[in-house]
Amino acid sequence: MNDLALPDGSILFHIGPHKTGTTAIQRALWDSRATLTGLGVEYPGSSTHEMAPATAVATDRVDPGRDLAVHRAEWLRMVAELHDRRPRVGVISSEFYSEAGDERTGWLLDRLGPGAHVVITLRPLARIIGSQWQQYVQNKLAAPYERWLEVTLGDLDGPQLTPTFWGRHRHDLLVRRWVAAAGADRVTVVVVDDRDPGVLLGGFERLLDVPPGTLVPSGDRANRSLTLEEAELMRAFNGLRRREAWDDVDYDRFVRFGAARAVQARPPTAGDHKLRTPEWAVRRALEIGAGFAREIEASGARVVGSLDLLGDPALAPETGENEQVEGVDPAVLGALVAGLVNGMTGVRGVQSPRPGAGVAEQRVWSRHRAVVLASAASSPAPAAEGPAWRRRARRLARRVRDRLPGAAPRHPSG
């Protein structure tokens, strides 16, 4: 047994926060489940990341269109499974646990039991802000990066464009909250060093007391950062979405878990640009991170890695001003539209809309239903509706393209 290994009967409760390697950990755990089981480690659930159950119990809410009671029950079943099977070490992981307030932290620890050990993964704030803004852009945010930085980094306690950011990333308060709830001896902070990817998975292997190399990194691109062009396309779409009055349920289904993921699945090309962070924002983030490090050290939590990394200029991302995006690769636009259309195709093939379906989803289903009924009533059957769907997709693509900054106005032909 190594010096970090958790005692037999423990539940490693990984709470994130976001953008600190959580996806890499969850995929490695999922991909290695059979091996881990043979080593006495259980990672329960039916998918890589049980996001909805975690959100339900951590925040007492779920995404639009989902059932809070159903997902809370799913989480309780996962915990019951661990208690019934009694593995050497159980693992529960989600970045959404970091959003739990004082009342919910106690509730979660009570359900997990005295063997729960809280693990918090941290990265320098300067390396988080860019990817976190991109994540918000995939979830309705239309504010430009520079404006978002000014508001977010200007006053940590003031009004925010994205209030959940500091709920997740006041790393000093996050560690203190869980130390207060669980005790310093039941909290471990793992500081991620992006220069050495093995630190993260290796730290978890030591905590689980499994051989090095048990957890293998995934090459999946599904959670990669957006390029500058992709982010600006999504931001333009969000502005259009507001004008079209899509509700949150529709956005989640067709955009957040449809179009955005289709865009991420596309491999970037040599002509794509990375998002750059202004130098002033990086300096401010490093200053804030150094303050976090001092508070975390004073909390008494066990630390794996160096807290100095949280304010280390050597880990600062590339700085600079972002060029104005004049246009987008048709492949990017095609991926976005394909994601939308694929989501709508799924709506058309069901007997009825989902409970709590959004307005757009209901309209798509109703129109398709009308076509089906008309087709059944006529003979011969009308031509397939595919061409009409392609025309709608092209019209939507043109409207999104026209909203991009610097887009040239279109003139009627002939």
N, C-alpha and C positions, 0 to 999 in steps of 0.2 A: 504493500500500500504506500502511495506517495504522500507528500505532505499536504496536498490539496484535496485528497480523496474524501468524499462525503461518507459518513458512517452508513452501514447497512440499514435499510429501512427508511432511508431519506427519500424525499421528493425534491428534485432540483426544479425550482420554480423560476423560470427565466422570464423576466418582465420587460426586456428591451432596454431602452426605448427604441423608437423608430430610427432607421438609418444607421444602426450600429452593428450590422452584420446579422440581424435576426433571420433574414431569409436564408442566408448561407447556412446558419446553424440548423434551421428547420428542415431544409432540404437534405442536409447531410444526415440528420437524425432519421428522416423518413427513408432515405435510400439505404440506410444501414440497419433497418429495423430487425431483419432476421439475424444478422450478426450480433447486434446488441442484445437481443433476447437470449441468445446463447451465452452471453456474458453476464446475464442477470439484470439487464437494463430494459425497461419498458417505456415506449413512447406511444401512448394511446391515441385513439382518434381514427377517423376515416379519410383524412387528407393530410397533406404536408403541413398546413397551418389551419387550425380550427379557429378562424378569425371571428365568425359570428358568435359562437359560444363564449369566447373570451370577452368580446365587446359587451355581450349581454350581462355577464357577471361583474365585469370591472366598472362599467359606466351606467348600468341599468338602462341601457338603450341599445337598439340595433339599427342597421341601415334601413332606409325606407322600403316598405313592402315585405319586411321580415317579421316573424312572430317572436316577441321577447320571451314569452313563457317556453316556447319550444326550444329555443337555443339555450336558455338557462338550464332546462332539463338535460340537454345534451351534455353540457359541461359537468353537471352533477353525476351523470352516468360515467363520464371519463374518470372522474375522481373515485367513484365507487369501484370502478374496474381496477384501479391501482390498489385500493385498499383490500379488495378481494383477492387479487393475484399475489400481493405481497412480494414484489420483485426486490432484488437487492437495492436498486435505485430506480425510482420512477422519474419521468421528465414531463413537465408541462411547459410549453413555450408560446408566448405571443407578446408582441410589442404593445398590444392594447392594454395589457395589465398595468403599464406605466401610467395610464390615465386614471387609475383608481384613486379616489380621494381617501381621506382618513377613515371614514366609516366603512368603505368597501375593502380597504386593506385588511382590517380586522376580520371582516366576514370571510374573505378569501383564505386567510391563514387558519381560521377556525375550521373551515371545511377541509383544508389540506391536512391538518393535524400537526402535532408537535415535531414531526420529522421533516417539515417543509424547510428548505433552505433557499433563500432568495438570491438569485444571480442577476446582476445588472451589468449590461455591456455598454461601454462608453467609447465614443470617438470624439476627437476635437470638434468643437462647435463650428470652427472655421471650415471643416470638411463636410459638415452636415447641411449648412444653410442652403447651398445651391440645390442639392438633391431633394431637400424637403420642400423648397419652393416648387420644383418640378412636380412633386407628388401632389401638392395642393392644386396645381394647374390641371392635373388629371382628375380633380375632384371639384370643379366649378370655378376656381379662382381665375379672375381675368386681369388682376393687377400686374403691371410690369415688374420685372425682377428688381430694378433699382428702387422703385416706389415701395415695394414690399420690404426691402432691406432697411430703408429709412425708417419706416414705422416700427418694424420688428426690433431692430437693434437700438433705436433711439431711446425708448423708455420701456424697460422690461415690465413695469407694473402698469403702464398706460393702456389705452384702448388699442386693440390689435385687429388687423385685417384677417388673421387666422388665429383665433384665441387658443386653439389646442397646441400651438407651437410651444409656448412656454410652459404649458401644462405637462408636456412631454420632456422638454429640454432644459428646464431649470434643474440641471443634474445635481446641484447641491441640495435642493429641497427634496428631490426624488429620493436620494440616498438617505437623507435624514428622516423622511416619512417612513420608509420601510425599516430603518434601524429602530425607530420609536415603536413600531408595531411588532417586529419580530425579535429585536435584540441584536446588538452588533455582532454577536457570535454566530448569527444565522443569516448574515448578509455578506456576499462576496461581490466585489466590483472587478470586472475584467476590462482593462483598458486596451482597446484595439490599436495596433500599430499597422497602418496600411502599407508600410514598407516591408512587412513580414506577415503575409497572409496566414502563415502557419500558427501564429500566436493565438488566434481566436479559436480555431478548431482544436489546437493542442491544449489550450486551457480547459476546454470542455472535456477532452479525453482524460485529463488529469483529475478533474472533479468527479467524473464517472468511474475513474480507475479502470480504464480499458486501454489496450495496447495502442501505442502511437500508430497512426494510419488507419484506425478504425473508422473515423469520420473523414469522408473524402469530399472535397469541394465539387460542386456541380458546375458544369459549363453552360447551364441554361441562361439565355439572354432575357427571359421574361420580365426580370425586375431591374434591368439596366436603366441607367439615367437617360433621359431624353436628350437629343441633340438640341442645339439652339433653334434650328429650323422646326423641329418637331414640337418643341415647347411653344413657339410662337404660333404654330398652326393650331394647337390645342387652345391657346389663349384666345385666338380669333374665333374659334368655334364657340368658346364659352360666352363671348360677347353676343354672338348670333343666337345662341341658346336662350339667353335672357330675353332677347327681342321676341323669340318664338314662344316664350313662356312654357318651356318644358318643365315639368315638376321633378322633384328629386328622385322619385321612383324611376321615372323614365331615364333620367341622366345616369343613374347607377347601372341600370341594365344595359343601355345602348352605348354609353360613352365610357364610364369609369371601368366597367368590366367587359366592354366590347371594343369600341374604337381604340381606346388608349392602349389596351393590351395588344391589339393587332399591330399598332404602330411600334410598340416596344419589341415585338417579335421579329421585326425587320432588322437585318444586320446593317449598321451604319456604313456609309461609304466614305471614301477618302475626301470627298467634297463637303462632308458635313462638318459643322463647327461645334466645339464644346462650349457650354455655358461658362462665361468668365465672371468672376466676382470682383468688384471694384476694390482697390487697395485699402481704402478707408474702412470698408466693411470687414475685410479680413483682419485688419489691426484691431478693430473693435471686438470681433469675435474671439480673437486670441486673448485679449484683455479680460473678457468675461470668463473665458475658459480657465484662465489662471486663477481667477477668484473662486470658481467652482472647485478647483483642485484643492485649494487651502481648506475649504469647508468640508470637503469629503474626507480629507486626511484627519480632520478633527473629529469626524463622526465615530471613529473606532471600527468601521467596517473593514473586513479583510480586503486587501487590494492585490490583484494579480496584474503585473505590468507596472508602468511608471505613470503616476498622475501628472508628472511634469509635461507629458505629451499633450495634455489638454490645452496648454498655452504655448506650445513649442512652435516658433516660426518655421522650423525646418519641415513641419508637416502642413504648412499652409498650401492651399490649392493655387493653381495658376490665376494670377490677377490680370485685370485689364478691363477695357470697355468692350461691350458687345456691339458688333456691327448691326446696322438695321437690316432686317431680313426683307429682301426684295421679292423673293419668290421661293417656292418649295418644290423639291423634286417630285415629279408625278408619282413616283413609287411610294412616297410618304403619303401623299394625298389618297392614292389608291388603297393603301393599307387602312387608313382611317375610314374611308367609305365602305370598304369590304367588312370592317368590323361592325359598322352600323347595320349594313344589310344582313349580315349573318345573324345578328341579334333579332332583327325583324323577321327573318325567315323562321327562326325558332318560335316566334309568337304565332305565326300563321298556321303551324302544324298541330295545334292543340285544340281540344274540344271547347275550352272556355278560357278567358283571361285568368291569370293568377289572382288569388285574393289580394286586394289592395293594389291592383295594377294601376299604373299611371295613365294619364289621359292619352298620350301618344300610343302606348301599348294597346289600350282598348280600341282606339281608332284603327290601328293596323289590323287587329283581329276582326273588328266589325266589317271593314272593307273586304278583307279576304273572305269572310263568311258570306258576304253578299255575292261575291264572285262565284263561290262554290255553289250557292243555292241557285244562282242564275244559270250556271253551267248544267246543273242537274235538271233544270226545267226545260232546257233547250236541246235540240238535236239537229245537226251534230254539235258536239261541244265546241265552244269558242276557242280561239287560239290561246295558247298559254300566256300568262300575264308577265312572263319574264321580260319582254322588251319594255313594258311600262315601268317595271322596277329599275331597269337599267337607265331609262330616261330620268327617273326621279333621282337616282344616284348621281348622274351627271349634273343635274341642276343643283343638287346640294353641294357637290364638289366645287362648282363654279362660284356659288355664294360664299363658301368658306374661303376660297382663294381670293375673292375680291375684298375680303375683310383684312387680309394680311397687310401690315404696314408697308407702304411704298408700292402697293399693287397698282399697276397702270389701269386707268379706266377703260372699260370695254365700250366699243362703239358699235352701233348697228351695222351689219354688213350690207353692201350693195346699196 
